Amino acid sequence: MALTGLLTIMGTIVAGALLLQWVAARTRRDRVVESQKIPFLGGSAPNTHAWQRFHVRYYSMTLLFIAFEMEMMFMYPWAVVYVAEGVKALAEMGMFLAILTVGILYGWREGIFRWQ
């Protein structure tokens, strides 16, 4: 009997909270001005659609950025591990840098470093 009463009280509290949230959302939605519904972009309305496509050259720039960023992100903790592990850590970092170098060389071949 006590469990049934407890479940009834808990259900009533949950239903009341959901009802309160629904009522608050309805009244808030009515007060929002139409101009406040557009996304913020430096105080003006956006000129382009959010799903517009980017030029293909930005993808190769992104590849280069990720290659350099990953290199720097793993170099700092690697210095601490190198003290404890020695030559094994040096070999692992060499393989990691070799893989990143392949990405950088690919970007170079694609002409990322030539700015127009």
Rosetta silent file (secondary structure, phi, psi, omega in degrees, C-alpha in Angstrom):
SEQUENCE: MALTGLLTIMGTIVAGALLLQWVAARTRRDRVVESQKIPFLGGSAPNTHAWQRFHVRYYSMTLLFIAFEMEMMFMYPWAVVYVAEGVKALAEMGMFLAILTVGILYGWREGIFRWQ
SCORE:     score description
SCORE:     0.000 S_00000001
   1 L     0.000  -39.662 -178.114    0.000    0.000    0.000 S_00000001
   2 H   -67.088  -36.574  179.606    2.837    2.397    0.865 S_00000001
   3 H   -66.484  -39.480  178.967    4.543    1.757   -2.486 S_00000001
   4 H   -64.437  -41.619  178.630    1.362    2.546   -4.390 S_00000001
   5 H   -65.511  -39.615  178.435    0.942    5.820   -2.502 S_00000001
   6 H   -65.280  -42.435  177.569    4.558    6.760   -3.135 S_00000001
   7 H   -64.581  -36.617  177.941    4.206    6.050   -6.864 S_00000001
   8 H   -65.259  -43.507  179.436    1.034    8.142   -6.971 S_00000001
   9 H   -65.096  -43.707  179.560    2.795   11.092   -5.294 S_00000001
  10 H   -64.681  -41.964  178.036    5.801   10.793   -7.606 S_00000001
  11 H   -63.045  -39.732  178.577    3.577   10.594  -10.680 S_00000001
  12 H   -65.018  -41.187  179.407    1.639   13.654   -9.548 S_00000001
  13 H   -64.568  -44.755  179.762    4.866   15.631   -9.026 S_00000001
  14 H   -64.266  -45.137  179.268    6.209   14.645  -12.463 S_00000001
  15 H   -62.879  -40.418  178.351    2.903   15.455  -14.175 S_00000001
  16 H   -64.847  -40.410  178.738    2.735   18.799  -12.357 S_00000001
  17 H   -65.599  -42.119  177.905    6.300   19.681  -13.375 S_00000001
  18 H   -65.002  -40.701  177.795    5.595   18.817  -17.013 S_00000001
  19 H   -64.229  -42.873  178.488    2.382   20.852  -16.966 S_00000001
  20 H   -62.721  -41.802  178.685    4.180   23.812  -15.393 S_00000001
  21 H   -65.116  -40.599  179.640    6.928   23.624  -18.000 S_00000001
  22 H   -65.417  -42.380  179.550    4.395   23.464  -20.835 S_00000001
  23 H   -65.455  -42.937  179.625    2.461   26.478  -19.484 S_00000001
  24 H   -64.033  -38.545  179.740    5.681   28.491  -19.026 S_00000001
  25 H   -68.288  -37.693  179.392    6.808   27.653  -22.559 S_00000001
  26 H   -65.872  -45.006 -178.238    3.448   28.719  -24.041 S_00000001
  27 H   -69.869  -35.236  179.267    3.438   32.090  -22.283 S_00000001
  28 H   -68.510  -40.028 -178.438    7.094   32.769  -23.135 S_00000001
  29 H   -63.339  -34.727 -179.682    6.553   31.921  -26.807 S_00000001
  30 H   -70.583  -27.465 -176.497    3.741   34.460  -27.047 S_00000001
  31 H   -87.364  -12.272 -177.278    5.944   37.265  -25.694 S_00000001
  32 L   -74.137  129.246  178.312    8.873   36.770  -28.085 S_00000001
  33 L   -77.325  147.211 -177.672    9.033   39.431  -30.777 S_00000001
  34 H   -57.057  -38.433 -177.870    9.487   38.151  -34.341 S_00000001
  35 H   -67.648  -19.023  179.415   12.759   40.045  -34.771 S_00000001
  36 H   -84.626   -7.465 -178.362   14.209   38.192  -31.790 S_00000001
  37 H   -83.941  -15.666  179.275   13.680   34.788  -33.420 S_00000001
  38 L   -77.889  151.499 -179.554   16.422   35.264  -36.046 S_00000001
  39 L   -68.155  148.948 -178.816   19.927   34.061  -35.139 S_00000001
  40 L   -78.436  128.143  178.660   22.352   36.645  -33.821 S_00000001
  41 L  -144.630   76.687  177.749   25.017   37.661  -36.308 S_00000001
  42 L    65.168   24.216  177.113   26.749   40.845  -35.262 S_00000001
  43 L    88.287    0.467 -179.774   23.436   42.614  -34.795 S_00000001
  44 L  -128.412  166.377  178.964   22.140   42.118  -38.332 S_00000001
  45 L   -73.085  143.491  179.655   20.179   39.530  -40.219 S_00000001
  46 L   -66.618  142.818 -179.085   22.287   36.845  -41.941 S_00000001
  47 L   -88.296  -23.389 -176.982   22.806   37.318  -45.693 S_00000001
  48 L  -122.149  162.638  178.659   23.350   33.657  -46.543 S_00000001
  49 L   -77.361  149.245 -177.269   21.707   30.410  -45.608 S_00000001
  50 L   -66.938  -22.418 -177.578   23.309   28.346  -42.849 S_00000001
  51 L   -99.522   20.998  179.917   23.588   25.287  -45.121 S_00000001
  52 L   -66.159  153.601 -178.933   25.490   27.012  -47.915 S_00000001
  53 L   -88.209  149.024  177.986   28.383   25.101  -49.447 S_00000001
  54 L  -101.066  158.199  178.985   31.989   26.148  -49.048 S_00000001
  55 L   -65.321  148.836 -174.579   34.611   26.174  -51.759 S_00000001
  56 L   -65.775  -22.872 -178.915   36.552   22.922  -52.049 S_00000001
  57 H   -66.826  -21.765  179.585   39.887   24.612  -51.266 S_00000001
  58 H   -72.022  -25.033  178.774   38.817   25.043  -47.634 S_00000001
  59 H   -68.933  -39.800  177.213   38.726   21.277  -47.131 S_00000001
  60 H   -70.186  -33.578  174.568   42.421   20.927  -47.958 S_00000001
  61 H   -64.293  -38.269  178.356   43.196   23.870  -45.658 S_00000001
  62 H   -64.669  -40.096  177.185   41.277   22.084  -42.933 S_00000001
  63 H   -59.396  -44.829  179.093   43.331   18.945  -43.506 S_00000001
  64 H   -64.919  -42.727  178.672   46.538   20.931  -43.082 S_00000001
  65 H   -60.700  -44.284 -179.509   45.239   22.658  -39.952 S_00000001
  66 H   -64.679  -38.161  178.847   44.283   19.353  -38.375 S_00000001
  67 H   -61.282  -47.664  179.550   47.700   17.887  -39.183 S_00000001
  68 H   -68.824  -38.026 -178.548   49.522   20.741  -37.438 S_00000001
  69 H   -66.355  -43.184  179.090   47.039   20.880  -34.575 S_00000001
  70 H   -65.295  -37.292  178.496   47.288   17.167  -33.819 S_00000001
  71 H   -60.367  -48.119 -178.144   51.052   17.384  -33.913 S_00000001
  72 H   -70.354  -34.689 -178.470   51.132   20.134  -31.311 S_00000001
  73 H   -65.508  -33.910 -177.715   48.436   18.557  -29.172 S_00000001
  74 H   -95.317  -10.748 -179.144   50.415   15.331  -28.782 S_00000001
  75 H   -72.733  -39.261 -176.819   53.911   16.831  -28.548 S_00000001
  76 H   -66.683  -51.027  177.364   53.516   18.330  -25.070 S_00000001
  77 H   -67.737  -26.182  179.376   52.308   15.201  -23.241 S_00000001
  78 H   -64.481  -34.224  179.848   54.769   13.133  -25.268 S_00000001
  79 H   -60.814  -37.020  178.472   57.661   15.060  -23.715 S_00000001
  80 H   -70.389  -41.801 -179.479   56.584   13.826  -20.274 S_00000001
  81 H   -68.180  -34.500 -178.760   56.184   10.225  -21.484 S_00000001
  82 H   -60.105  -37.024  179.100   59.555   10.355  -23.254 S_00000001
  83 H   -62.674  -38.304 -177.456   61.339   10.890  -19.942 S_00000001
  84 H   -84.225  -37.104 -172.749   59.776    7.719  -18.532 S_00000001
  85 H   -94.442  -35.432  178.080   59.754    5.464  -21.626 S_00000001
  86 L    83.900 -130.447 -172.233   62.872    6.476  -23.556 S_00000001
  87 H   -65.188  -33.048  178.928   63.550    5.075  -27.045 S_00000001
  88 H   -60.291  -45.376  178.419   60.170    3.338  -27.326 S_00000001
  89 H   -66.134  -33.722  178.159   58.359    6.683  -26.993 S_00000001
  90 H   -65.615  -40.992  178.946   60.771    8.215  -29.505 S_00000001
  91 H   -67.021  -41.020  179.110   59.935    5.517  -32.080 S_00000001
  92 H   -64.732  -40.067  178.542   56.187    5.939  -31.527 S_00000001
  93 H   -68.781  -33.289  176.952   56.425    9.702  -31.967 S_00000001
  94 H   -62.814  -42.815  177.296   58.481    9.164  -35.118 S_00000001
  95 H   -65.065  -40.935  179.108   55.700    7.015  -36.609 S_00000001
  96 H   -62.037  -45.733  179.735   53.088    9.576  -35.590 S_00000001
  97 H   -67.937  -30.905  176.548   55.032   12.419  -37.190 S_00000001
  98 H   -65.273  -41.548  177.911   55.580   10.339  -40.329 S_00000001
  99 H   -64.123  -42.925  178.231   51.828    9.904  -40.743 S_00000001
 100 H   -66.608  -34.340  177.993   51.258   13.624  -40.241 S_00000001
 101 H   -63.849  -35.995  176.145   54.030   14.402  -42.700 S_00000001
 102 H   -60.752  -42.191  177.559   52.182   12.387  -45.332 S_00000001
 103 H   -64.325  -40.455  179.236   49.147   14.621  -44.757 S_00000001
 104 H   -68.095  -41.913  177.851   51.238   17.778  -45.010 S_00000001
 105 H   -64.216  -36.454  175.836   52.953   16.569  -48.186 S_00000001
 106 H   -62.650  -44.555  177.494   49.562   15.766  -49.687 S_00000001
 107 H   -62.494  -38.611  178.502   48.412   19.287  -48.897 S_00000001
 108 H   -63.321  -43.292  178.676   51.579   20.714  -50.422 S_00000001
 109 H   -62.265  -35.070  179.823   50.980   18.685  -53.589 S_00000001
 110 H   -77.579   -9.554  175.218   47.414   20.024  -53.738 S_00000001
 111 L    90.234   30.409 -179.787   48.751   23.590  -53.551 S_00000001
 112 L   -65.197  -34.911 -175.357   47.620   24.683  -50.115 S_00000001
 113 L   -79.741   -4.451  175.326   50.654   26.888  -49.632 S_00000001
 114 L   -93.053  107.613 -179.175   49.977   28.900  -52.807 S_00000001
 115 L   -90.683  138.459 -176.913   47.764   31.807  -51.798 S_00000001
 116 L  -105.163    0.000    0.000   45.788   33.526  -54.511 S_00000001
